[in-house]
Amino acid sequence: MAPEPGSTGRGRLPVVVVGAGPYGLSTATWLRAAGVTARVFGEPMESWRTHMPDGMFLKSVPTASSISTPDGGHRFADFRTARGRRPVGDTYPIPVDEFIAYGDWFQEHRVPEVEQTAVRDVRAADGGFGVTLDSGEEITAGSVVIASGLVPYAYRPPGLAPLFPAGLASHPCDHADLSPFAGRRVAVVGAGQSALESAALLHEAGAHPTVIARTGSLLFGVPPEADRPSSRSRATRLLKPASPLGPGWSHAAVSRGAGAYRRLPLPVRNHFLRTVLGPSGAWWLRDRVDGRFPVMCGHRVASARQENGDGTIRLEVADTAGGTELVDTDHILTATGYRVDVDRLSLLEPTLRQAVRTLPGGAPELSPGLESSVPGLYFTSLAAAPTFGPVLRFVCGTDFAARRVAGSVAGGPR
């Protein structure tokens, strides 16, 4: 008798999915549709719930914020209908707590088998993988899909390293609530969505933020020309085709051509990864930023030291002309994004980490099916963005990623 799709044929579990956020949940639905048995581990939507401050909104528009399934069901719009809420278009910013509720609803209906325990470590074992759970259970699997999200890759500038253990500096993902900063001075480093929205939330919570940004000016998106892409005029659609990442040919190319993106020369891939949807705020954020608090554009933090006595941190801030000035603050929020580096993924046993072939910078080099150089070890979500492009940073990328992973795993026994 032929083995079922995805079976190892050696009495072990075909697949373990690590993570129960949008990418892990979507992958589970596609694996099931392909006839592959999988166990899925993690607290549903945990990173969204515990590593994103209250009051945040998604940068993605509603039509690009649905978790992919093989049958196209259980979209964000379906969730709103099920909850008795009115339909919304793309001028509606999605509150993060509503998206978390959508993810929970999706999990309950599409992946009820999620096991709410963490994976402690993954190691190579007998041609497959040994997986240890926090519960102490030991299992073996032919394949492992790493869908652990953003948090392991939070970038904290090395120059500020001594300040993090002392609680004087942090990354936005370290906070589920920014209100404890009320009354305090906070230097927010960065010019992207995370930096600008964090600064707005700090200001609205009664803190005193100052944004320090390398960019010459702050950039914001423009409001959608119509509530739904299909409502745009034909001429506008030709000049700026709609895409999940927003209107424009470059956005459309990288969001619809993730498979082809992998074939581009590495310098070109890196360029698009930096510049397509580069540092900027969503259109609805401008009114909460402009004129609300100090913004130092064209500046970078050259040094930081803690002053004796009152705990003040003194920053030396350099401008593009070579000048410097001093800024005193009580805390530094480094909204400096995420940098994928397999070496920072502590749940992978060191020998296994070292066996993963990486791109310059540490991101895994992936096959068309999102498989690493270690047979059976897959990476999805942000870890796949250096290979397949910016679309893997967003929820809309679940369709490409989950479809490809499931197809590769179902291709046969290893």
PyMOL commands that set and color helices and strands:
alter all, ss='L'
color gray80, all
select helices_A, chain A and resi 22-33+46-50+62-64+76-82+96-110+151-153+158-163+172-174+179-181+193-204+229-231+234-239+249-256+258-261+266-275+283-289+342-344+350-355+381-388+390-393+395-409
alter helices_A, ss='H'
color red, helices_A
select strands_A, chain A and resi 13-18+38-41+119-125+128-133+138-146+169-170+185-189+208-213+295-297+299-306+313-319+324-329+331-334+377-379
alter strands_A, ss='S'
color yellow, strands_A
deselect
rebuild
show_as cartoon
